Amino acid sequence: MAPASIARVVVVASLATVRAAGAGGGRGKGSGGGGARGKKSTRGGTGGSDRSATKKKASRGGSEGAKKKQPERDDRDDRDEPPTPPPQQQTAVRDPPANRTIPEGKFDALVFDDSSKGTDVFAMDAPHVPPAATTVQDRLFFERKGHACVRNVLTRDEARSMAVALIRETRQRALLAYKHRVSVLCPPGAVDVDAIQSEEEAMKAIARYSDEEVGFLQTFNIHRDNYVAGRGEDSPTDVSERSSDPGIEECAGYIMSRRLARIAAELLGADENEGDRVRLYQSCVFVKPPGFGETNWHSDANMVPLDTNRFVTLWLPLRPLQEDDAALVFASGSHRDFALPYWHTLEGMEDLESRGYDIESYEPLDLGDLTAHAGWCLHWSPPQPEDAPPRHALSVCYFLDGARRLTGREGHLRQVPHEEDEWSYGDWLVDVKAGEAARHPALPVVYP
């Protein structure tokens, strides 16, 4: 239930204890739950978050609820009179539908089924508020861990159509993606990026001038019409390389969808009643061809020229991912490490567990599932196996409106954002002054 959409919330009673008069006691087992489960994730059945991240060095947590005590037998049970309900016990009974109108009472209210807690949640004075895209448990889990998984956000048909459109557009820009890796991995000025004519040339340049392996390819902002690669020194300017594929509009429809934006807004804690708005920062299709190396531990906010903690990335695989595929792996709780913005080197990244982080992931992931991670949450991705198909994933980043562009002033303790994503933000950064709110047509409001 979105906090911005509800005037007053009343938790009526646990499903395990709310029964009709004469129902004869509570359920045998509670909802259980708690922390992350054991070694393998449990797939969600009907949508919502799967909070069962696969833990490295984690033991099975949580426990089943204790059985409810049966009420004492009423002597009138053998008579025609119905038994008297226990004192102070509510007599409301929850119907199967998750969203229904309460037929009686002084408020025109809706009731939502919070299946994660086994409670009925009434939204008073808000008769037209739809159920939230995430549960309270999802948002608490995200706040605590810095990451979460929401299953079945898209139907398989929707996800398949989105994947076809995005992969088609990505293939048309493949050379641009290879040029981008050259600009990132090779020393400045070592290679004339504009002169590269093939993927093979790009890989040869990286092999010659860089000691780093190629971990992935990325294609920025397919949703932006008449795409501009950026205005940095090494950004290609050849108009012929900009896509004019009619599929851009279809891709933009998925990337800028209100369905995804609402999930981001809820995880960011955006409050519509307070006038909060959510902006789309960038979209990116990441590709890991077979044999490509690992993606280094990093946080997205370290590559963003914004002074904010209210930043979230949604990551959607474009095909089902199994445990041997290169999904994302998270350092739980790292988003709360206040030292990260001032961490200028990769020293210590090889042993994050020594800093007290649980290392967790969510595979297998199906089409229509997504993972979400906070801007400062450290994450990593393993190499893609040689015998596996390419791994494609859509990444969509959002931030709360009002975030300001970093000043970048001399002597500022926070590190300057990494230039890896300059091709993405270069076309709006020149129009927003340091210290001003980041508001630009390239950063559209997508929610509410």
N, C-alpha and C positions, 0 to 999 in steps of 0.2 A: 504494500500500500504506500503510495508516494506521499511523503510527509507534506509536500507542498499543496496537496489537493484535498486535505481533510481539515475541517474546522475543529472538531472535537473527536477524540477517540476513546472508546470505552471497551476494555477487554471484559467480556461478559463472564466466561467461565471455561475451564478446560473441558475438552470433549470427553475426557476420561471420567469427569464427575458430573457433567450436565446431562441429566436423564429426565425423562418424563416421570410424573408421579406413578409409582407402582412398577417402574421398569425393573426393579430388582437388583440394584447394585451397579458397580462400575465395571469397566473392562478388565480383562485379565492382565494386559501388558500396556505400559505407557509407550510414548513415542520414542523413548531412548534418545540417542543423539549425543551431541557434545562435540568433541574434537574430531580431527581427521582420523579416518579409519586406518586399517592396516596397510599392507603392501600394495594392494591393487584397488583401483577406483571402482565404485559401484555405479553403474550407469543409471541415469534418471529415466523414469518411465513416462511421465506426463509433462515434462517441462520443469522450469524452475532451476534452481542451482543444485549442482552436485558438489557438496562441500567435502567430498571424500577424496582429497588430494592424495596421490601416491607419495608416501613419505620415505625418504632415505633415512635409515637408522631410526625408524619410528615404531613404537609399539602400538598395538590396537587400543583405542581409547573409547570412552563412552560406555554406558551400560544400559541394559533394558530396565524399564521402570518396574518398581515393585507392584505386586498385585494389590488392587484396592480391597479394603476390608468390606465384607458383605454386611449390609445393615441387619440389625436384629429382626427376627420374624415378628410380625404383628399378629396378635391373637385373632384379629378380625379377618385374616387372610382366608378363612374358611367360610366367611359370610359373604353376602352380596355387596356389602359396602366396599368401596375402593380404599386402600390403605392411605393414611395421612402422610403427605410428604415430609421428610425430615425438616426440622427447623432451619430457616435461612437458606434452604436449597432452591436455586433457580429451577424453573420447570420448563425453560425453553429447550426445544429439541432441534438440532441442526439438520436441515434437509440435505440431500445429496448434492444439489447444484452448488457451485462455488460462489455464485453471485445471484442473490435473490432479493426481492422487496419484502420488508417486514409488513405483514398485513394489518397489524394493530399497533397502537401507541401514538403518542402525541407528536413524534418526530417523523418526518418523511426521510427515511434512512435506508441505506443499503448495508448489507452484511457481507463480509468477505471471509472466505475460508482460508485461514493461515495454517496450511497443512503441516508446516514445519513445527508449529507449537501446539497444534491441536486445540486452537481457540477460535471463537467467533469474534471478529473485530467489527464494531459498528462505526460507520462513518456518518455522524449526525449532521443534519442540515446540508448534506451534499448528495442529493438524490441522483445526480448524473455523473458521479465520479467513477471511472472504470477501475477495475482491479489493477494493482501495481504490476509492473513488469518483473520486479524482483521481490523477494520476501524480506521481512525484517531480519530473519536469520542470514540471508545473503548479505545484507548490508552490514550487519555486525561482523560477519566473517571477513568481509572485505576490509572493514576498518581495522580489524585486529591483525589479519595476515598480510594485507596489501595486495591480495589477489583473490579471485573467485572463479567459478565455472558455472555458466548458465546453459542448461541443456535445452534443445528443441526450440531455440529462438525462431528459427525458420523451419518451414516444412522441408522435407527432402526435395520436393519439386522446386520450391523457391530457391533453396540453396544450390541445387544443380543448375538452374537457369543463371543464377548469379555467377557461379563458377565458370560456366561456359563463356559468358560475356567478358568477365575480367581476364580470364586466361587468353582469350582471343586478342584483347587489347594489349595485354602485356607482351605477347609474342611480337606484335607489331612494333613495340618499343624496345625490343631485346638489345639492339646495339646501343641505344642510349643508356640502358642499365649497365652494360659492360663498361662504357665510357665513364660512368659515374664511379665504378669501383676503381678504375685507373686514377681518377682525380683524388680519391680518398686514400688509396694505399701507396701511391707513388709520391716521392718528394716533390714539392712545388717546383714547377719549371722543368722537371726532368722529361716530361712527355707532352707533346702537342696533342691535347685531347681531341681537338677538332679534326685533326688529320687522320685519326684512326678510322679505318674503313671496314673492319670486320671484327667479329668476336675473337677470332684467332689472334689478330694483331693486339687486341686488348690484353688477352691472357699472356702473350709473349712480353708485353711491356711490364705487366705486373711481375712476371717471373724474373725479369732482368733488373728491375729497380726496387723491388720490395721483398722483404724477408717474410712477410705475412701471407698466410694462405687465404684464399677467397672463401669466405664463409657463406655468402649469399649474394643474390642480386636483388635490387629493389627498384620498383617503378613508382614514382611519386604522382599523387593527385590526379588520377584518371578522371575524377569527377569534375575537374575544372575544364570548362570549355575553352578552346583555343589555348591549350596548355603552353606555358612558358617555363622553360627549364630552370630559370633563375638568372641572376645578374652578376654572379660572382666571376672572378677572373677566369676560372676554368670551365665555366658553363657554356655548353654548345649554343650557338645562335643560329644555326642553319634551320630556316623555317621548314624545309622539306622534311625534317625529322620530327616535326610536331604532328601528332595524329589528327586526322580529319575523319576517322572512322565514325560512322553513324551510331555505333554501339556506345559512344561516350554518354549519350543521354540515358541509355539503359543502365550503364554502370553508375552514373550519378544518382539514379533513382534508388539503387540499393545502398550506396555509401551514405547518402544524405537522408535515409529513411528515418521517420519519426520513431519507428520501433527501436532501432539501435540507439538513437539519441536519447530516448526515454530511459533506457537502461543506464546509459552514461550519466544522465542527470540524477537518477536515484542513487547511484554509487558515489557521486560527487556531493550528495546532500543538498542539491539545489532546491530552494524553496520558492515556488511560484508566488505565494502570498507575500513574500518579501521582495518580489521583483527580480529574483535571480534568473539569469538566462545562460544558456550553454552554447558555446561556439565550437564549430568544427575546426580543428587545428590543421590536420592533414590526413590524407589517406595514402596507403602504400601497399602494393602487392609485393610480398617477399617470396623469392623463389630459391630453393635449395636443390640444384641438380644433383644426381647421384655422384657421390665421391667428394662433394664440397665439404669443407671443414666446419669446425665448430664456430658458433657465434660467441664472442667473448662476453663475459659478465659485464653488464652495463645497466644503467637506468635511463629511461627515455628523457626524463627532465633534464639530464645533463647535456642533452643535445638541443634543448629548446631555449630560445632567447627570451623567455618570459620569467618574471619574478613571481612564481606562484607554486603552491602545493596542491591546488585544486585542478589536477590534471589526471586523465585516465585514458588508457588504451584498451580498445576491444580488439581481440585477435580471433579471426574466424578461419579455420582450415577450409580449403576449397576441394578437398577430398577427404574421405575417412582416414584417420591416422591411427596406426597401431603402435604398440609399445616400442618397436624398433625404428619408428619414424622420428624425425627431428622436431618434436613439439617443444614448447617452452617449458623451462624449469625455473622455479622461483625460490628466492631466499626469503622465507616467511618472516615478516616483521622488519625487513630491511628498510621499508618506507618510513619507519619511525627513527631511523638512525640519523640524528641531526648533523652528524659529521659528513654525510655523503656529499652535500653541495660543496664542501671544502676539500674533498679528496682528489688531489691533483694527479695521482698516479694509479696504476693498477696493482700496486703492491698490496698483498694481503688477499687479493681476489681469488687466489688458488686454494684458499682454505677458509671459506666463509663459515663453515660449521664451527670453527674455533671461536667465532664471534657470537656464537649462540643461536645461529639461524638454523631452523629446520629447512632442508632442501626438499621441495615438493613439486609434483607435476600432476596432470590430469588425464593423460592418455589411458585408454583409447578415447579418441574424440570422433564423433560422427558428423556428417554434413548437417548443418543447422545448429551445432553447438558453438559456444564461444568461451574463451577465457578473457578475463579482465584483470588488468594490473594497474596499480597506482603509479604516478609519474616517477617517484623515487624508489620504487620496488626494484631491486636487483633481479635480473633474469638472464638466462643463458640458453643456448640451444646446442645439442650435440651434432656431430657430423651426420650427413645423410648417407646411409649405406650404399655401397656400390651397386648392389643388386636390387635396389628399391626404385620406384618411379620418382620423378621430381616431386618435391613438396611445395605446394603453393598455399599461401595464406594471405588473407586480407587483414590489414591493420588499419583501424580508424581511431584517431586521437581527438580528444575533446578537452576543453578547459572552461572554467567558470568565467563568464564575462566580467571585465573589470581588471583582469590581470595586466600588469604593465610590462613594457619592454625593458629588459635589463639595461642598466646604464653602461656597464662595461668600463667604468671609470678606473683610472690607474689606482693601484693600491687596494682595490676592492678584494676582500678575502675570498669571496665565492669565485670559483674557477669560471673562466670564459667558456660558453657553450662550445662543445665539439663541433667542428665544421662539417661533419658527415652529412647532415641534412640541409646544408646551405642551399642546395638546389631546390629545396622545397620552400624554405622561408625567404629566399632572396628576393622574390618578386613582391613582397609586401613590406619587408624590413626597411627598405629605403624610404617608404612613405610614412612610417611611424617613428616619431622621435623618441630617443631614449628617455625613459621615465614616464612616457604617456601610455594610456590604456591602449591595448592592442585591439583596435577596431578598424577593420578593413574589409572590402568586398571579398578578398581571398579568404577571410576568416568569418564565414557567415554564421548568423544565429540559427541554430537548428532545433532548439527547444527552449520554451514551449512554442 
